[in-house]
Amino acid sequence: MKAMAPAMLTAEQAEELHPAPLVTHSKITRLRLLATHPNPKIRESVASSFNTPGDLFTTLVTDEHEGVRACVARNETAPRDVLRSLVDDSSMRVRGFLALNPSVPDDTIAQLSVDDNATVRSLVRWKTDVATQ
């Protein structure tokens, strides 16, 4: 049975076999269009994309839907100033995702470490503990 199991590929081999499509002007145009879609789930997909232009995050970070802002908070490619602006977000979920994002600046993590919400503070402690191990 073991001999019949498929071979596991390394990340490099998988990338070589299945390269990501190039980021084209039309893809960026599509992201800009979808960022204004009435369905918040569509806007969440834009906020989650590693190809979203930095200036578009400025719009998404003020979205009325918590899920869109949460996707911005956990996107490692979001500009640091945009991530900083989420530190005072009314949603604990958004601040929690922000606490776990490795791209968040240290000054923002320091603010989150004294957040009013115990869950946000515990996520900061957990992330710090994991980083020091």
Backbone torsions as a table, in degrees:
resi	resn	phi	psi	omega
1	MET	NA	-43.7	-177.7
2	LYS	-59.9	-36.2	179.9
3	ALA	-65.7	-23.0	-178.3
4	MET	-88.5	-9.6	-178.4
5	ALA	-67.8	143.9	178.8
6	PRO	-67.7	148.6	178.6
7	ALA	-72.6	140.5	177.4
8	MET	-86.5	136.9	178.5
9	LEU	-97.0	148.6	171.5
10	THR	-75.3	166.1	177.8
11	ALA	-59.9	-38.5	-179.8
12	GLU	-66.0	-42.0	178.4
13	GLN	-64.7	-42.3	179.2
14	ALA	-63.6	-40.7	179.2
15	GLU	-65.5	-37.7	179.5
16	GLU	-67.3	-39.0	179.7
17	LEU	-75.9	-32.0	-175.0
18	HIS	-132.5	70.3	-177.3
19	PRO	-65.8	147.4	176.8
20	ALA	-69.0	144.1	178.1
21	PRO	-65.2	152.0	178.7
22	LEU	-65.8	149.6	175.7
23	VAL	-84.1	110.8	-176.6
24	THR	-105.1	167.8	176.4
25	HIS	-57.7	-39.7	-178.9
26	SER	-66.8	-33.4	177.1
27	LYS	-66.1	-43.0	178.4
28	ILE	-64.7	-41.1	177.4
29	THR	-61.3	-41.5	178.4
30	ARG	-63.7	-43.1	177.8
31	LEU	-61.4	-41.8	179.0
32	ARG	-62.5	-41.1	178.9
33	LEU	-66.7	-46.1	-178.1
34	LEU	-68.2	-23.2	179.1
35	ALA	-66.0	-17.4	178.7
36	THR	-105.8	8.0	-178.1
37	HIS	-63.2	142.8	-179.9
38	PRO	-66.3	-22.8	-179.7
39	ASN	-83.5	117.8	-178.2
40	PRO	-62.2	-26.7	178.1
41	LYS	-64.7	-35.2	176.9
42	ILE	-67.6	-42.9	178.3
43	ARG	-65.0	-33.5	175.6
44	GLU	-61.3	-39.4	-180.0
45	SER	-64.8	-35.4	176.8
46	VAL	-67.6	-44.6	-179.1
47	ALA	-64.4	-24.4	-179.6
48	SER	-87.8	-15.0	-174.4
49	SER	-70.8	136.9	175.2
50	PHE	-74.8	-9.3	-178.3
51	ASN	-101.4	1.8	-179.6
52	THR	-65.7	128.7	178.9
53	PRO	-64.8	147.4	-177.2
54	GLY	-55.2	-40.4	-178.2
55	ASP	-67.6	-25.4	178.9
56	LEU	-72.2	-30.2	176.4
57	PHE	-61.4	-31.7	179.5
58	THR	-60.8	-35.0	176.1
59	THR	-76.1	-45.8	-175.6
60	LEU	-65.9	-30.5	-177.6
61	VAL	-67.4	-18.5	178.8
62	THR	-104.3	11.8	-179.2
63	ASP	-59.3	144.4	-179.3
64	GLU	-70.1	-20.9	-177.8
65	HIS	-92.4	126.2	-178.8
66	GLU	-55.8	-39.0	-178.0
67	GLY	-61.4	-36.6	178.4
68	VAL	-66.9	-46.7	179.8
69	ARG	-64.4	-35.6	177.9
70	ALA	-64.2	-38.1	178.1
71	CYS	-67.3	-36.1	174.4
72	VAL	-63.3	-45.4	-176.7
73	ALA	-60.1	-32.2	-178.2
74	ARG	-97.4	0.1	-179.9
75	ASN	-82.1	115.1	-177.2
76	GLU	-68.0	-15.2	-179.2
77	THR	-96.7	-1.3	178.3
78	ALA	-65.8	142.8	178.6
79	PRO	-58.9	145.3	-177.1
80	ARG	-58.8	-38.4	179.1
81	ASP	-65.7	-35.2	176.7
82	VAL	-66.1	-44.2	178.4
83	LEU	-62.3	-42.2	177.9
84	ARG	-57.1	-37.2	-176.0
85	SER	-67.8	-15.5	-179.7
86	LEU	-86.9	-5.3	-175.4
87	VAL	-61.5	-27.6	179.8
88	ASP	-105.1	17.1	-179.7
89	ASP	-58.8	144.6	-178.6
90	SER	-69.4	-17.4	-176.4
91	SER	-93.9	124.8	175.2
92	MET	-62.9	-34.9	179.3
93	ARG	-61.1	-44.8	179.2
94	VAL	-62.5	-47.9	-179.6
95	ARG	-65.4	-32.8	177.0
96	GLY	-65.2	-45.3	176.5
97	PHE	-64.4	-37.3	178.0
98	LEU	-61.0	-41.9	-179.6
99	ALA	-61.1	-29.3	-176.9
100	LEU	-91.6	-11.1	-177.2
101	ASN	-73.8	121.4	-177.8
102	PRO	-68.6	-12.2	-179.1
103	SER	-91.0	-2.6	-178.1
104	VAL	-70.9	133.0	-179.7
105	PRO	-63.0	153.7	-178.0
106	ASP	-59.1	-37.2	-179.6
107	ASP	-64.6	-32.4	177.9
108	THR	-73.4	-39.7	176.7
109	ILE	-62.2	-39.1	178.4
110	ALA	-61.3	-40.7	177.5
111	GLN	-65.6	-41.5	-179.8
112	LEU	-67.6	-25.8	-179.4
113	SER	-68.2	-15.8	176.6
114	VAL	-118.4	25.5	179.2
115	ASP	-59.5	152.4	178.0
116	ASP	-64.1	-24.5	-175.5
117	ASN	-93.8	128.3	-178.4
118	ALA	-63.9	-34.9	-179.8
119	THR	-65.3	-43.2	178.7
120	VAL	-62.0	-45.8	178.8
121	ARG	-60.9	-40.3	-178.8
122	SER	-69.3	-32.7	176.2
123	LEU	-66.2	-39.0	176.6
124	VAL	-63.0	-45.6	179.2
125	ARG	-61.6	-44.5	-179.6
126	TRP	-60.7	-46.7	-179.4
127	LYS	-61.5	-41.9	179.2
128	THR	-63.8	-43.6	178.8
129	ASP	-62.1	-43.7	-179.8
130	VAL	-63.9	-40.9	-178.2
131	ALA	-66.3	-28.0	-177.7
132	THR	-90.7	-5.0	-179.7
133	GLN	-83.8	NA	NA
